Structure formats: C-alpha cells, structure tokens
C-alpha cells in the first residue's frame, strides 16, 4: 500500500516538472521575440502582445510567474537587449555581467 507522504512527494515532483516545461515555453517565446526584433524590429511589442494574451497569461501562470504589467515590462526589456536566453543564462555571461557591475561600481 502506498504511503500518503510518497504520493505527496510524487505529486510535488510532477508539479515541478510541469512548471519547468512551461518555463521552457516562456524562454522559447522570448527567443522568438528576439528573432522577430532582429528581423522586423518589433520584438518587444510581440512579447508584450503574447504576455497579455489569454494563452500567454496562462503559460506564465503555469510557469510560476505572476502575469502582471511589471513582468510584461521586464520581458519587453529583456527582448530589447537582444541577448538570446541560452546566452543570458550561461555561466560565462553571468560572470561577464558581474565583472562589469563590479567595474562600474568601482
């Protein structure tokens, strides 16, 4: 017979996996908007339109992100920078940004 604690742990793990899947969809939407920005120049508007849409709000919620206007502004700013998500999330980029902030503070 299954223990209730095991079932709870299993459900939690499944929920975490689902959240990661939806987070990957958000990252893909950001990459698509960055590509649109480089090609057509309308990337921030595209990601804002998506994030404000019903589907976008649902995906953001399922990824554990509150779909409010502050988040939409952050997504637009990220797309405007033009750095792809794979690069932005890499260790090298993180270290480079941290070094730049340290140099700027000094």
Secondary structure, DSSP 8 states (H G I E B T S, - for coil): ---HHHHHHHHHHHHHHHHHHHHHHHHHHHHHHHHHHHHTS-HHHHHHHHHHSHHHHHHHHHTT---SHHHHHHHHHHHHHT--HHHHTSHHHHHHHHHHHHHHH-
